[in-house]
Amino acid sequence: MSNKKKPNSSAGEEIEAPNYFDSVVAKETPPPTSRRNRKNTTRGRLDVVRESAHRGGKTVTVISGFKGIGMPEIKELAKKIQKSCGVGGSVKDGRIEIQGDNREVVKRILEEAGFNPVFAGG
């Protein structure tokens, strides 16, 4: 039913029809509960390691342990980390190598992406 005016056949006047939904309060829809409508927050554990061996004394942050993730997504994630840290890096053998000791920044970015980063090693 709506608030349309309907002609009254007996008196020739227009009467307003009642709207029965005026008393219903509009409520916000609850967040989706299905797994398909939510962002994946458990994409697996990643090891974040600081290495300097065999690199001429230079420190490098290495992220490894990607499972079930394609190389294009790893490269995109590496590019995002490089821009956030303001340093260079590369993807080698399915691992992301970021120049310098940027473990805290890397951990924050990986958590935002839905991974569970863990500091491993020294």
C-alpha positions in Angstrom: 0.0 0.0 0.0 1.2 3.5 -0.7 0.2 7.0 0.0 -1.6 7.4 -3.3 -4.8 9.2 -3.3 -7.7 7.0 -4.4 -11.0 8.4 -5.7 -14.0 7.7 -3.5 -16.8 6.6 -5.7 -19.5 7.7 -3.2 -18.5 11.2 -2.3 -16.3 12.2 -5.2 -13.5 13.3 -2.8 -10.0 11.9 -2.7 -9.0 10.0 0.4 -5.5 9.1 1.4 -4.8 5.4 1.9 -3.0 4.5 5.1 0.6 3.3 4.9 1.0 0.4 7.3 4.8 0.5 7.1 5.2 3.9 8.7 5.7 2.4 12.1 8.5 0.0 11.0 11.9 1.5 11.8 14.5 1.0 9.1 17.3 -1.0 10.5 20.8 -1.4 9.1 21.5 -4.7 7.6 23.9 -6.9 9.6 27.3 -7.6 8.1 27.3 -10.7 5.9 27.9 -13.9 7.7 28.8 -16.1 4.7 32.4 -16.7 3.9 31.9 -15.6 0.3 31.0 -12.0 1.2 33.8 -11.4 3.6 37.4 -10.6 3.0 39.7 -13.6 3.5 41.6 -13.0 6.8 43.2 -16.4 7.1 45.4 -16.7 4.0 48.1 -18.6 5.8 51.3 -18.0 7.8 54.2 -16.2 6.3 57.8 -16.1 7.7 59.4 -12.6 7.8 63.1 -13.0 8.2 66.0 -10.5 8.4 69.0 -11.7 6.5 72.5 -10.3 5.9 74.5 -13.4 5.1 76.1 -13.6 1.7 74.9 -10.1 0.8 78.0 -8.1 1.5 76.8 -7.0 4.9 73.6 -5.5 3.6 70.4 -6.3 5.5 67.4 -7.7 3.6 63.9 -8.5 4.8 62.8 -11.8 3.3 59.1 -13.0 3.2 58.6 -16.6 2.5 56.0 -19.4 2.9 53.5 -18.4 0.2 51.1 -21.3 -0.4 48.3 -21.3 -3.0 49.2 -17.8 -4.2 50.1 -17.1 -7.8 53.2 -15.2 -8.9 51.2 -12.2 -10.2 49.7 -11.7 -6.7 53.1 -12.1 -5.0 54.6 -9.5 -7.4 51.7 -7.1 -6.7 52.2 -7.5 -3.0 56.0 -6.9 -3.4 55.4 -3.7 -5.3 53.0 -2.5 -2.6 55.5 -3.2 0.2 58.3 -1.5 -1.8 56.3 1.7 -2.2 55.3 1.7 1.5 58.9 1.2 2.7 60.4 3.5 0.0 63.1 0.9 -0.9 63.8 -1.6 -3.6 63.2 -5.3 -3.7 62.6 -8.3 -5.8 60.7 -11.6 -6.1 63.0 -14.6 -6.3 62.1 -18.3 -6.1 58.6 -17.4 -4.7 60.0 -15.2 -1.9 59.9 -11.5 -1.6 63.1 -9.7 -0.8 63.0 -6.1 0.5 66.1 -4.0 1.0 66.8 -3.0 4.6 65.3 -4.0 7.9 61.6 -3.2 7.4 60.0 -6.1 9.3 57.4 -3.9 11.2 56.1 -2.2 8.0 56.0 -5.5 6.2 54.1 -7.1 9.0 51.5 -4.4 9.0 51.0 -4.6 5.2 50.7 -8.4 5.3 48.2 -8.3 8.1 46.1 -5.9 6.0 46.3 -8.3 3.1 44.9 -11.1 5.4 48.1 -13.1 6.1 49.5 -14.1 9.4 53.1 -12.9 9.4 55.5 -14.4 11.9 59.0 -13.1 12.7 61.4 -16.0 12.2 65.1 -16.1 12.8 67.3 -13.3 14.0 
